[in-house]
């Protein structure tokens, strides 16, 4: 007797029956497998294309570096700098060699005592008094000048003391603050000369610094969710300055080129490009600090912190206002940034822009460049934007005047 209940039973051997409807059919399983294979192939092809692109770009960059390395250029050929986990790069300690810039005459360089720049014929003692520490970028460092021509050295000589030039080529306020935190407590200087130039804050809002045909990860400032400025370390440690020294001095040849490219250049730039891609991916996923364009806050934080460090170590802080080819006068500087600095108490302020203009035969930008910039080559005529020996002398004179005026006012 058919109760109708058996009609609900399905014949698993009958394809037309409903048995197994909850499981994917063979066609569905095959289609899914095909889609997975296509996706895997696409991923592999994409990875191969990206890898090929990285290798090609690395080879192009390595080729450029090789030719740059064999020429007389700063940063690379001279071994003046080394990689640093906190600064991105730093002056090389205990090193003496010609500064390799494309100038017609070399200038001598020696780094000693944590990378500060001092004359080669001067012996430094921690008991030397007064000790003058200078913080800044290549304008303070004295790019294209001998060490005894820099304003920091001249100030020390006029005050019968010793100068430690901690200027760092390409530095921004992030570098200067980190160097101040390290060197001021260590050397207890009597006077700290702190450069202010408009570009110093600009250099500290990006995680990369451009130097000698390449970009180097450097410390930078970011802004937290509550509006506070934070100092961040480099996003990764570059291997750019870890080049084997032998390739700096070997003559150019096919064998030397192949050896450099395979052992140094291409592996170096593969590492750099991969790290950069990882950083860009993190930035898209919002896993990096929030970058800030608020340079006023950066200036306020950096100079206040350096002032506090100086106060704790009984050092007199002198802010040295220095302009460049597009900011020749103090009125060209950002007023909001200047106001933040002027608001800090117990500092000495030295405007070097006005006296530099006063010494000109004609008060024009062209005359300024002609008088205070360095001639690199005469054929064709090329100039370097850094202050030359004459400019450093005037800057030093103004600093000494301000210090003596401050001393007489305190008596």
PETAJO-V379303 format. One record per residue. N is the residue number from 0. RES is the residue in one letter. PSI is psi as a letter, one per 20 degrees, with the letter a starting at -180 (none if undefined). BURIAL is I if it has 16 or more other C-alpha atoms within 10 Angstrom, else O. Layout:
BEGIN
n;res;psi;burial
N;RES;PSI;BURIAL
N;RES;PSI;BURIAL
END
This chain:
BEGIN
n;res;psi;burial
0;X;p;O
1;X;o;O
2;X;i;O
3;X;i;O
4;X;h;O
5;X;i;O
6;X;h;O
7;X;i;O
8;X;p;O
9;X;q;O
10;X;o;O
11;X;i;O
12;X;i;O
13;X;o;O
14;X;h;O
15;X;i;O
16;X;r;O
17;X;j;O
18;X;p;O
19;X;j;O
20;X;h;O
21;X;i;O
22;X;q;O
23;X;q;O
24;X;r;O
25;X;h;O
26;X;g;O
27;X;g;O
28;X;g;O
29;X;h;O
30;X;g;O
31;X;g;O
32;X;h;O
33;X;g;O
34;X;g;O
35;X;g;O
36;X;g;O
37;X;g;O
38;X;g;O
39;X;g;O
40;X;g;O
41;X;g;O
42;X;g;O
43;X;g;O
44;X;g;O
45;X;g;O
46;X;h;O
47;X;g;O
48;X;g;O
49;X;g;O
50;X;g;O
51;X;g;O
52;X;g;O
53;X;g;I
54;X;g;I
55;X;g;O
56;X;h;I
57;X;g;I
58;X;g;I
59;X;g;O
60;X;h;I
61;X;h;I
62;X;g;I
63;X;g;O
64;X;h;I
65;X;g;I
66;X;h;O
67;X;h;I
68;X;h;I
69;X;i;I
70;X;r;O
71;X;n;I
72;X;q;I
73;X;r;I
74;X;g;I
75;X;g;I
76;X;h;I
77;X;i;I
78;X;k;I
79;X;h;I
80;X;q;I
81;X;q;I
82;X;q;I
83;X;p;I
84;X;h;I
85;X;h;I
86;X;i;I
87;X;g;I
88;X;q;I
89;X;r;I
90;X;q;I
91;X;p;I
92;X;q;I
93;X;l;O
94;X;p;I
95;X;p;I
96;X;r;O
97;X;p;O
98;X;o;I
99;X;n;I
100;X;r;I
101;X;l;O
102;X;r;I
103;X;i;O
104;X;p;O
105;X;q;O
106;X;q;I
107;X;q;I
108;X;p;I
109;X;p;I
110;X;p;I
111;X;q;I
112;X;m;I
113;X;k;I
114;X;j;I
115;X;q;I
116;X;p;I
117;X;q;I
118;X;q;I
119;X;h;I
120;X;j;O
121;X;p;O
122;X;p;O
123;X;p;O
124;X;q;O
125;X;i;O
126;X;i;O
127;X;p;O
128;X;p;O
129;X;q;I
130;X;p;I
131;X;p;I
132;X;p;I
133;X;p;I
134;X;p;I
135;X;a;I
136;X;b;I
137;X;h;I
138;X;h;I
139;X;g;I
140;X;h;I
141;X;l;I
142;X;p;I
143;X;j;I
144;X;q;I
145;X;q;I
146;X;h;I
147;X;j;I
148;X;i;I
149;X;q;I
150;X;h;I
151;X;g;I
152;X;g;I
153;X;g;I
154;X;g;I
155;X;g;I
156;X;g;O
157;X;h;O
158;X;j;I
159;X;k;O
160;X;b;I
161;X;q;I
162;X;p;I
163;X;o;I
164;X;o;I
165;X;k;I
166;X;q;I
167;X;p;I
168;X;p;I
169;X;j;I
170;X;q;I
171;X;a;I
172;X;h;I
173;X;g;I
174;X;g;I
175;X;g;I
176;X;g;I
177;X;g;I
178;X;h;I
179;X;g;I
180;X;h;O
181;X;g;O
182;X;h;I
183;X;g;I
184;X;h;O
185;X;g;O
186;X;i;I
187;X;l;I
188;X;q;I
189;X;h;I
190;X;p;I
191;X;o;I
192;X;o;I
193;X;o;I
194;X;q;I
195;X;p;I
196;X;q;I
197;X;h;I
198;X;i;I
199;X;h;I
200;X;h;I
201;X;h;I
202;X;i;I
203;X;j;I
204;X;i;I
205;X;q;I
206;X;j;I
207;X;q;I
208;X;p;I
209;X;p;O
210;X;p;O
211;X;l;O
212;X;j;O
213;X;r;O
214;X;p;O
215;X;p;I
216;X;p;I
217;X;r;I
218;X;q;I
219;X;r;I
220;X;q;I
221;X;r;I
222;X;p;I
223;X;r;O
224;X;h;O
225;X;j;O
226;X;j;O
227;X;q;O
228;X;p;I
229;X;p;I
230;X;p;I
231;X;q;I
232;X;r;I
233;X;q;I
234;X;h;I
235;X;r;I
236;X;o;I
237;X;q;I
238;X;j;I
239;X;h;I
240;X;j;I
241;X;k;O
242;X;p;I
243;X;p;O
244;X;h;O
245;X;h;O
246;X;i;I
247;X;h;I
248;X;i;O
249;X;q;O
250;X;q;O
251;X;p;O
252;X;r;O
253;X;g;O
254;X;g;O
255;X;h;O
256;X;g;I
257;X;g;O
258;X;g;O
259;X;g;I
260;X;g;I
261;X;h;O
262;X;h;O
263;X;f;I
264;X;g;I
265;X;g;I
266;X;h;I
267;X;g;I
268;X;h;I
269;X;g;I
270;X;g;O
271;X;g;I
272;X;h;O
273;X;g;O
274;X;h;I
275;X;g;O
276;X;h;O
277;X;g;O
278;X;g;I
279;X;h;O
280;X;g;O
281;X;h;O
282;X;h;O
283;X;h;O
284;X;j;O
285;X;k;O
286;X;j;O
287;X;r;O
288;X;q;I
289;X;o;O
290;X;q;I
291;X;q;I
292;X;j;O
293;X;n;O
294;X;h;I
295;X;g;I
296;X;h;I
297;X;g;I
298;X;g;I
299;X;g;I
300;X;g;I
301;X;g;I
302;X;h;I
303;X;g;I
304;X;g;O
305;X;h;I
306;X;g;I
307;X;g;O
308;X;g;I
309;X;g;I
310;X;g;O
311;X;h;O
312;X;j;I
313;X;k;O
314;X;q;I
315;X;p;I
316;X;p;I
317;X;o;I
318;X;p;I
319;X;o;I
320;X;o;I
321;X;p;I
322;X;r;I
323;X;a;I
324;X;h;O
325;X;j;O
326;X;m;I
327;X;h;I
328;X;q;I
329;X;h;I
330;X;i;O
331;X;i;O
332;X;q;I
333;X;o;O
334;X;h;O
335;X;h;O
336;X;g;I
337;X;g;I
338;X;h;O
339;X;h;I
340;X;g;I
341;X;h;O
342;X;i;O
343;X;p;O
344;X;q;O
345;X;k;O
346;X;q;O
347;X;p;I
348;X;p;I
349;X;o;I
350;X;o;I
351;X;i;I
352;X;g;I
353;X;g;O
354;X;h;O
355;X;g;I
356;X;h;I
357;X;h;O
358;X;i;O
359;X;q;O
360;X;h;O
361;X;p;O
362;X;m;O
363;X;q;O
364;X;h;O
365;X;g;O
366;X;h;O
367;X;g;I
368;X;g;I
369;X;h;O
370;X;h;I
371;X;i;I
372;X;r;I
373;X;p;I
374;X;o;I
375;X;g;I
376;X;q;O
377;X;h;O
378;X;n;O
379;X;r;O
380;X;p;O
381;X;q;O
382;X;q;I
383;X;q;I
384;X;i;I
385;X;q;I
386;X;p;I
387;X;a;I
388;X;g;I
389;X;g;I
390;X;g;I
391;X;h;I
392;X;g;I
393;X;g;I
394;X;g;I
395;X;g;I
396;X;g;I
397;X;h;I
398;X;g;I
399;X;g;I
400;X;g;O
401;X;h;I
402;X;g;I
403;X;h;O
404;X;h;O
405;X;g;O
406;X;g;O
407;X;h;O
408;X;h;O
409;X;i;O
410;X;none;O
END
